[in-house]
Amino acid sequence: MLSSIDQRHKNQIETIMKGMKCQEDFACYKAGFKNICQVKETVEGKVFECCDTRAERCGYSVPFGDNMYCTCPLRTYVMAHLGV
């Protein structure tokens, strides 16, 4: 997947990664987003429900009601701009 991403997106992804800490050491990025956590768009491409079983262990996952929502800057960028 990473090889098919244009340079503009790669640059933005690298900038986002520099500004955050990831307890998984950016495993999704290193795997070319093949193992990225599953999310579902809920509010106009800005809010994503985390549908992954790992959500409770993620520092960027926030519970609200019966669901977990993703606040990971990298994950939200990838979903919003790359549709992954």
C-alpha positions, 0 to 999 in steps of 0.5 A, spaced: 500 500 500 505 504 501 508 504 494 502 506 491 501 512 496 503 519 492 509 523 495 504 528 498 500 523 502 507 520 504 509 527 507 503 528 510 503 521 514 510 522 516 509 529 519 503 526 523 507 521 525 513 526 528 507 529 532 505 523 536 507 517 540 504 510 538 504 505 543 504 500 537 510 503 534 507 505 528 506 497 526 500 499 521 505 504 517 510 499 517 506 494 515 503 498 509 497 499 512 495 492 511 494 490 518 491 497 520 485 497 525 478 497 522 474 503 523 467 506 521 466 513 519 460 516 523 460 523 522 462 527 515 469 523 515 471 526 522 469 521 527 470 514 526 468 508 530 473 503 532 471 496 530 477 493 532 478 488 538 484 492 540 480 498 541 480 497 548 488 497 549 489 503 544 491 510 547 487 513 542 481 510 543 476 513 547 469 510 549 463 513 548 456 510 550 457 502 548 462 504 542 470 506 542 472 512 537 478 513 534 482 519 535 489 517 532 491 522 528 494 517 523 488 513 523 483 518 521 488 521 516 489 515 512 481 513 513 479 521 511 484 521 505 486 514 503 479 511 504 483 505 508 
